[in-house]
Amino acid sequence: MLSLQDVHAAYDGIIVALRGVSLEVPRGAIVTLLGGNGAGKTTTLKIASGLLAAERGALSAGRVEYQGRDIARHSARDLVKAGLAQVLEGRHVFPHFSVEDNLIAGTLVRRPHRRQLEQQLEGIYQRFPRLKERRRSLAGFTSGGEQQMLAIGRALMSEPKLVLLDEPSMGLAPLMVEEIFEIMKALNAEQGIGFLLAEQNATLALRYSDFGYVLENGQVAISGKSADLAARDDVRELYLGVGRGAAAVRSAKSARSRRVAARQSIASHSLDT
């Protein structure tokens, strides 16, 4: 359904974010992207959803295909209409709109008839009972978990075939995270919706996904079936915190991430000046 082929991307034409990333999301599959901060997960999602240009980023080489068509120059609106929706990191609900108005905003690219809209809303409320309870509340006064459900529900109102989820577990309690992942799995099993998931909670992501890619410094370092990745010693030590050398590896990984961030900061400062 989605394919990235040797994709390179940069911000402001100078800060390189991706270096030859290739990956595939088969129809009806759940695929996860693992990696630390600055590894390229969010950039990969925004290239696929048409949102990279909004952050002064651009595809510099490679090909991006959705359902067999080159979408590198398609707008985010056109991609949503074609069935590809992204749930951004940090949820980004409209805080001064009600929960229900936030959901209705997800239909604006399709503009369904009133009866169809009511049926869609009822479907979301059956999937997310908490949203029905809070449907008249301002979204900004709901909890973090409710806002994450709302962001996912709003994306589902566009009737997607593929949803890109960026760090859905961030800042949420473990029980809420489990609930959201269970809903994702149910949507995949019952409606055939595919998911490309960027996540730092590797244990959970590998448990709920079919296939995984590990990104490091803008490149695919490891890929394979999720069960196989979870069983690999290097993945277990780097991302699952398992193994005698886990602490040392995590320390080295953290230091490497800090070095990458420092180089990017220097490059950005040089550009600004």
Secondary structure, 3 states (H helix, E strand, C coil): CEEEEEEEEEECCCEEEEEEEEEEECCCCEEEEECCCCCCHHHHHHHHHCCHHHHCEEEEEEEEEECCEECCCCCHHHHHHCCEEEECCCCCCCCCCEHHHHHHHCCCCCCCCHHHHHHHHHHHHHHCHHHHHCCCCEHHHCCHHHHHHHHHHHHHCCCCCEEEEECCCCCCCHHHHHHHHHHHHHHHHHHCCEEEEECCCHHHHHHHCCEEEEEECCEEEEEEEHHHHHHCHHHHHHHCCCCCCHHHHHHHHHHHHHHHHHHHHHHHHHHHC
